[in-house]
Amino acid sequence: MFLSVFRPKYFWLLSCLFWGLYPTESAAQKQEEDILKGVNTFDLILIHRHIIGESPLGDPYKIIAADANRSHSITTADIIDIRKLILGIDTMLPHNSSWRFIDKSFRFTNPNNPFPDAPFPEKVTQLQSSGSNTANFVAVKVGDVNGSATASRPETPAIAPIAWPLLQGRGKQETISIPVIYTGQDSLLAFQIALQFDPQVLQLISPSAGDLPEFTQANYNITEADHGRLRLLWFPTNLYDETQRITPGATLFYLHFKTLAPIPEGDQLLQIDNNPIPGMAWAADGQEFSLEYTPAPAERFKRLQTNEPLEVTCLPNPGSTDFSLTVKCPDERKARLALYDANGVRVVFRDVQLQEGKQHFIIHEAAVLPAGVYIWKVISRSAKVQGHWIKI
């Protein structure tokens, strides 16, 4: 975000009096209060497109806004710093301020690359005889490269509905896995969301990957889970691969909890929290959506089955050593058993021959794995079944 001095509501932020002029102390305090204003996951996408040369930012103030670590270059390190800010891992930029103020009269040698002109004039010295005691600055909101903090953003963005099953009728000391599913009709490129839950009833074990590729620990912050808060975001590594899109019915991620108390019928213990960051999603063309919880029919949460289904049971779950997969198959066929950690990294792989009827496969390798959430998959001709195993 970069603001002209001629915007009246920002004039106090951009006009400074006296000699050796800097923005006022109250403005500096404001900078830290609104650190996330206008900064969101779509800014990360725009910076990534600039880095790979696919869509340069093409404006000196946008480029300065993208330089989150003040290195006078735009790199993936800037994306990492802004991502940590959005997720709440960092509460301020380690090497930069929330706002930068560039003398409005300064002219960049090359508007497409302002860094050779650095350091930029972020103060001005005026003589008392000049007849003016006001200096004009262009305010640059660091991290906000698309100006989404201004009034130009849509007042009522389209809704991107998401849903999860109601947490009801569960007893104490159970483990539950909750899919968070996108139930809209538009193809989406990215999302960000903050969620809150009752920490007296639910203890977060971990998020884990759903249908989105490369969903890892870098996509979420659970440091406030003891207080019932977490934040998540995602956008694809390859922005131009249409197979890496959020499609209708996609599971964005799973949340795995241990119940600390029985859950009363009808209680909605998981909610979107728009306070730290608004729940938002974006299409590939930049259209903005507001994420909104919309209850969905129970059948949406049933596991998808093929015409020739495999029935798989995972026991014990949770477990402390190894576990077994009991597979019921309608005929003889080859299959593949696999186990992945919560970030989608494969830790067990096995080819097996299924017989008609039931078979038991003990996953001995699980005994040496650390505690956490794991995703098991059984894949065969025209059939794939998957679920979660929690090691305690």
VMD Tcl script that draws the C-alpha trace (Angstrom):
set ca {
  {0.00 0.00 0.00}
  {1.29 3.42 -0.85}
  {-0.67 6.56 -0.07}
  {-0.60 9.94 -1.66}
  {-0.26 13.00 0.52}
  {-3.44 14.32 -1.05}
  {-5.59 11.74 0.74}
  {-6.98 13.82 3.65}
  {-7.43 10.93 6.06}
  {-3.75 10.03 5.78}
  {-2.45 13.58 5.76}
  {-1.51 13.44 9.44}
  {0.64 10.47 8.67}
  {2.49 12.14 5.84}
  {2.98 15.75 6.90}
  {5.68 16.64 9.40}
  {6.69 19.96 10.88}
  {9.93 21.56 12.03}
  {13.45 21.00 10.73}
  {15.04 17.57 10.05}
  {11.54 16.21 9.44}
  {10.43 12.66 10.32}
  {6.96 11.14 10.79}
  {5.63 11.90 14.24}
  {5.91 9.60 17.26}
  {2.16 8.93 17.22}
  {2.48 7.81 13.59}
  {5.25 5.40 14.57}
  {3.00 3.90 17.25}
  {0.24 3.54 14.69}
  {2.62 1.69 12.40}
  {3.00 -1.15 14.87}
  {-0.72 -1.29 15.69}
  {-1.76 -1.88 12.10}
  {1.13 -4.17 11.15}
  {-1.22 -6.57 9.31}
  {-3.51 -4.01 7.72}
  {-3.60 -4.73 4.01}
  {-1.05 -7.56 4.31}
  {-2.41 -10.92 3.20}
  {-1.62 -14.12 1.35}
  {-2.35 -12.65 -2.08}
  {0.56 -10.26 -1.54}
  {2.78 -13.35 -1.26}
  {1.49 -14.54 -4.63}
  {2.20 -11.17 -6.27}
  {5.73 -11.13 -4.83}
  {6.32 -14.70 -6.05}
  {5.15 -13.74 -9.54}
  {7.57 -10.80 -9.47}
  {10.49 -13.01 -8.39}
  {10.00 -15.54 -11.18}
  {9.62 -12.70 -13.71}
  {6.11 -13.73 -14.73}
  {4.42 -10.51 -13.62}
  {6.82 -7.80 -12.41}
  {5.38 -5.36 -9.90}
  {6.39 -2.48 -12.17}
  {6.15 0.31 -9.61}
  {8.91 1.55 -7.27}
  {6.61 1.85 -4.26}
  {5.20 -1.66 -4.75}
  {8.74 -3.02 -5.01}
  {9.77 -1.21 -1.81}
  {6.66 -2.64 -0.13}
  {7.72 -6.14 -1.21}
  {11.20 -5.72 0.32}
  {10.11 -7.00 3.74}
  {13.61 -7.65 5.06}
  {15.02 -4.35 3.74}
  {17.76 -6.13 1.80}
  {17.30 -3.90 -1.28}
  {16.24 -6.95 -3.28}
  {13.11 -9.08 -3.66}
  {13.66 -12.75 -2.78}
  {11.87 -15.71 -1.20}
  {13.23 -14.45 2.13}
  {10.74 -11.57 1.87}
  {7.92 -14.08 1.31}
  {9.02 -16.00 4.40}
  {9.05 -12.87 6.58}
  {5.59 -11.76 5.43}
  {4.19 -15.28 5.76}
  {5.39 -15.45 9.37}
  {3.73 -12.09 9.99}
  {0.39 -13.28 8.59}
  {0.54 -16.51 10.58}
  {1.42 -14.64 13.78}
  {4.75 -16.43 14.18}
  {6.33 -12.97 14.19}
  {4.53 -9.89 15.52}
  {6.72 -7.45 13.61}
  {9.14 -7.53 10.71}
  {12.59 -8.39 12.11}
  {14.50 -6.08 9.78}
  {11.95 -3.48 8.75}
  {9.21 -1.19 9.97}
  {5.52 -1.46 9.15}
  {5.60 1.75 7.10}
  {8.26 3.53 5.09}
  {8.02 7.19 4.11}
  {9.60 8.37 0.86}
  {10.00 12.05 0.09}
  {7.28 12.74 -2.45}
  {9.53 14.96 -4.55}
  {12.13 12.19 -5.01}
  {12.38 10.79 -8.55}
  {13.65 7.24 -9.05}
  {16.34 6.70 -11.67}
  {14.67 3.45 -12.77}
  {11.08 3.01 -11.51}
  {11.29 -0.74 -12.27}
  {14.27 -1.10 -9.93}
  {14.41 1.51 -7.17}
  {17.17 -0.20 -5.17}
  {20.19 1.42 -6.90}
  {18.78 4.70 -5.53}
  {18.84 3.38 -1.94}
  {18.98 4.70 0.67}
  {15.80 6.55 -0.25}
  {15.21 10.02 1.23}
  {13.03 9.21 4.24}
  {13.63 12.57 5.89}
  {13.89 16.08 4.52}
  {15.66 19.13 5.84}
  {13.99 22.46 5.24}
  {15.34 25.90 5.87}
  {13.19 28.27 7.87}
  {13.50 30.81 5.06}
  {11.90 28.45 2.56}
  {8.47 29.82 3.45}
  {7.03 26.33 4.05}
  {7.06 24.22 7.19}
  {5.32 21.15 5.72}
  {7.01 18.19 4.01}
  {5.18 15.64 1.86}
  {5.89 11.92 1.95}
  {4.55 8.88 0.12}
  {3.70 6.28 2.76}
  {4.54 2.69 1.77}
  {2.86 -0.10 3.76}
  {5.49 -2.84 3.89}
  {4.05 -6.16 2.75}
  {0.98 -4.68 1.07}
  {1.90 -4.68 -2.60}
  {-1.63 -4.56 -4.01}
  {-3.02 -1.70 -1.92}
  {-5.72 -3.86 -0.29}
  {-5.74 -1.67 2.84}
  {-7.29 1.19 0.88}
  {-10.94 1.84 0.17}
  {-10.54 0.34 -3.31}
  {-11.03 -3.22 -2.06}
  {-14.57 -4.63 -2.47}
  {-17.00 -3.69 0.28}
  {-18.80 -7.03 0.08}
  {-16.55 -9.67 -1.51}
  {-18.06 -12.90 -2.82}
  {-18.46 -15.73 -0.31}
  {-16.30 -18.85 -0.42}
  {-18.16 -21.34 1.81}
  {-16.32 -23.90 3.90}
  {-17.73 -26.58 6.15}
  {-16.78 -29.18 8.73}
  {-18.84 -31.78 10.57}
  {-20.46 -30.80 13.85}
  {-18.48 -31.83 16.91}
  {-21.24 -33.40 18.92}
  {-21.87 -36.46 21.02}
  {-18.17 -37.17 21.55}
  {-16.99 -38.44 24.90}
  {-13.97 -37.53 26.96}
  {-10.53 -38.81 25.91}
  {-11.49 -39.47 22.30}
  {-9.37 -38.49 19.30}
  {-11.21 -36.88 16.41}
  {-10.12 -35.85 12.92}
  {-12.03 -32.96 11.38}
  {-11.87 -32.24 7.64}
  {-12.25 -28.58 6.65}
  {-13.82 -28.69 3.20}
  {-14.30 -26.03 0.54}
  {-17.92 -26.32 -0.61}
  {-18.09 -23.47 -3.12}
  {-18.28 -23.62 -6.92}
  {-15.33 -21.42 -7.97}
  {-11.78 -22.61 -8.48}
  {-9.49 -20.92 -5.95}
  {-5.75 -20.29 -5.87}
  {-5.07 -19.50 -2.21}
  {-6.60 -19.01 1.23}
  {-5.82 -17.77 4.73}
  {-7.83 -18.38 7.88}
  {-7.72 -18.08 11.66}
  {-9.77 -20.50 13.73}
  {-10.71 -20.62 17.37}
  {-11.94 -23.49 19.54}
  {-12.67 -24.16 23.20}
  {-9.36 -25.29 24.78}
  {-11.28 -26.57 27.82}
  {-12.95 -29.16 25.61}
  {-10.54 -29.72 22.71}
  {-6.77 -30.21 22.74}
  {-5.17 -29.75 19.33}
  {-2.85 -32.57 18.33}
  {-1.92 -31.23 14.91}
  {-3.22 -30.07 11.55}
  {-2.43 -32.34 8.60}
  {-2.60 -32.19 4.82}
  {-5.88 -32.66 2.98}
  {-6.12 -32.52 -0.81}
  {-3.75 -29.57 -1.30}
  {-0.16 -30.34 -2.36}
  {2.82 -29.37 -0.22}
  {0.81 -28.49 2.88}
  {3.50 -28.50 5.58}
  {4.36 -26.91 8.93}
  {5.20 -23.71 7.03}
  {1.47 -23.35 6.31}
  {0.25 -23.02 9.89}
  {0.97 -21.64 13.34}
  {-0.22 -23.61 16.37}
  {1.81 -21.81 19.05}
  {-1.43 -20.41 20.51}
  {-3.30 -23.73 20.44}
  {-3.31 -23.87 24.26}
  {-5.48 -20.74 24.08}
  {-7.73 -22.19 21.39}
  {-6.31 -20.29 18.42}
  {-4.52 -21.28 15.22}
  {-3.83 -19.74 11.82}
  {-3.35 -21.38 8.44}
  {-2.63 -20.26 4.87}
  {-1.81 -21.93 1.57}
  {-0.92 -21.13 -2.01}
  {0.67 -23.46 -4.57}
  {4.37 -23.57 -5.39}
  {3.55 -23.57 -9.10}
  {1.05 -20.76 -9.52}
  {0.39 -21.65 -13.15}
  {-0.27 -25.38 -12.75}
  {-4.06 -25.61 -12.99}
  {-3.99 -28.98 -11.26}
  {-2.76 -27.14 -8.15}
  {-6.03 -25.34 -7.51}
  {-8.57 -25.51 -4.72}
  {-11.49 -27.23 -6.46}
  {-15.07 -27.64 -5.22}
  {-15.23 -30.35 -2.58}
  {-11.50 -30.22 -1.79}
  {-10.40 -30.86 1.77}
  {-8.25 -27.85 2.67}
  {-6.73 -29.57 5.71}
  {-7.57 -31.79 8.66}
  {-7.52 -30.83 12.33}
  {-6.87 -33.53 14.88}
  {-8.04 -33.09 18.46}
  {-8.20 -34.97 21.72}
  {-11.43 -34.36 23.63}
  {-10.87 -33.18 27.20}
  {-14.56 -33.25 28.08}
  {-17.77 -34.62 26.54}
  {-19.09 -32.46 23.69}
  {-22.75 -31.49 24.14}
  {-25.14 -31.99 21.23}
  {-25.32 -28.99 18.92}
  {-22.24 -27.19 20.26}
  {-20.22 -25.38 17.58}
  {-16.79 -25.50 19.20}
  {-14.82 -24.61 16.07}
  {-15.30 -21.14 14.56}
  {-13.69 -18.77 12.09}
  {-11.92 -15.90 13.87}
  {-11.60 -12.80 11.69}
  {-9.77 -10.76 14.33}
  {-6.08 -11.43 13.74}
  {-6.48 -12.07 10.02}
  {-9.68 -12.11 7.97}
  {-10.64 -15.47 6.49}
  {-10.05 -14.89 2.80}
  {-9.51 -16.76 -0.46}
  {-8.47 -15.68 -3.94}
  {-9.02 -16.87 -7.48}
  {-6.15 -16.98 -9.95}
  {-7.26 -13.64 -11.45}
  {-7.06 -11.96 -8.04}
  {-10.78 -11.95 -7.25}
  {-11.18 -11.82 -3.49}
  {-13.55 -14.06 -1.52}
  {-14.54 -14.05 2.12}
  {-14.34 -17.46 3.80}
  {-17.56 -18.26 5.61}
  {-18.66 -21.32 7.54}
  {-21.76 -22.81 5.91}
  {-23.17 -26.04 7.39}
  {-23.15 -28.87 4.88}
  {-25.12 -32.13 4.78}
  {-23.54 -35.03 6.64}
  {-23.04 -37.02 3.43}
  {-20.44 -34.50 2.26}
  {-18.18 -35.76 5.01}
  {-18.44 -39.45 4.17}
  {-15.35 -41.00 2.65}
  {-15.56 -41.22 -1.14}
  {-15.98 -44.76 -2.36}
  {-15.38 -46.24 -5.83}
  {-17.52 -48.77 -7.67}
  {-15.23 -51.48 -6.33}
  {-14.59 -50.28 -2.80}
  {-12.00 -51.48 -0.37}
  {-13.06 -51.48 3.25}
  {-10.18 -50.63 5.58}
  {-10.05 -50.57 9.37}
  {-7.11 -49.07 11.29}
  {-6.51 -50.39 14.84}
  {-5.52 -49.48 17.47}
  {-6.15 -45.82 16.82}
  {-4.69 -43.96 18.59}
  {-1.79 -46.27 19.36}
  {1.62 -46.12 20.98}
  {3.65 -48.66 18.96}
  {2.62 -50.25 15.67}
  {-0.86 -50.67 14.20}
  {-2.65 -52.87 11.70}
  {-4.73 -52.23 8.60}
  {-7.52 -54.72 8.04}
  {-8.46 -54.69 4.34}
  {-11.65 -56.26 3.00}
  {-11.37 -56.75 -0.76}
  {-13.97 -58.09 -3.26}
  {-11.35 -59.99 -5.33}
  {-7.66 -60.68 -5.82}
  {-5.61 -57.66 -6.81}
  {-2.32 -55.89 -6.26}
  {-2.31 -52.97 -3.87}
  {0.00 -50.48 -2.26}
  {0.08 -49.54 1.42}
  {1.62 -46.20 2.35}
  {1.96 -44.07 5.46}
  {2.66 -40.32 5.41}
  {3.41 -37.86 8.17}
  {1.16 -34.84 8.76}
  {3.13 -32.82 6.19}
  {2.64 -35.39 3.44}
  {6.14 -36.95 3.60}
  {5.99 -40.68 2.93}
  {7.50 -42.74 5.77}
  {6.24 -46.26 4.93}
  {5.72 -47.90 1.53}
  {4.74 -51.49 0.79}
  {3.42 -53.42 -2.24}
  {1.04 -56.24 -1.28}
  {-1.15 -58.85 -2.91}
  {-4.75 -58.69 -1.73}
  {-6.96 -61.79 -1.61}
  {-10.74 -61.93 -1.68}
  {-12.04 -61.33 1.81}
  {-10.21 -59.85 4.82}
  {-6.48 -59.53 5.40}
  {-4.49 -57.98 8.22}
  {-1.31 -55.98 7.59}
  {0.75 -54.93 10.61}
  {2.69 -51.71 10.05}
  {5.72 -52.60 12.18}
  {7.65 -49.55 10.93}
  {5.31 -47.31 12.91}
  {6.88 -48.45 16.18}
  {9.95 -46.26 15.65}
  {8.08 -43.18 14.40}
  {7.67 -40.14 16.65}
  {4.30 -39.28 18.17}
  {1.99 -37.33 15.91}
  {-0.60 -37.55 13.15}
  {-0.09 -39.90 10.18}
  {-2.06 -40.48 6.99}
  {-2.45 -44.08 5.78}
  {-3.48 -44.98 2.25}
  {-4.47 -48.25 0.57}
  {-4.41 -47.92 -3.21}
  {-5.36 -50.55 -5.76}
  {-6.94 -50.84 -9.18}
  {-9.82 -48.31 -9.33}
  {-9.88 -47.91 -5.54}
  {-8.20 -45.71 -2.95}
  {-9.03 -45.51 0.73}
  {-7.25 -43.32 3.26}
  {-7.54 -42.22 6.83}
  {-5.55 -41.03 9.83}
  {-3.61 -42.81 12.54}
  {-2.53 -40.96 15.66}
  {0.52 -42.12 17.58}
  {0.56 -41.12 21.23}
}
mol new
graphics top color blue
foreach p $ca { graphics top sphere $p radius 0.5 }
foreach p [lrange $ca 0 end-1] q [lrange $ca 1 end] { graphics top cylinder $p $q radius 0.2 }
display resetview
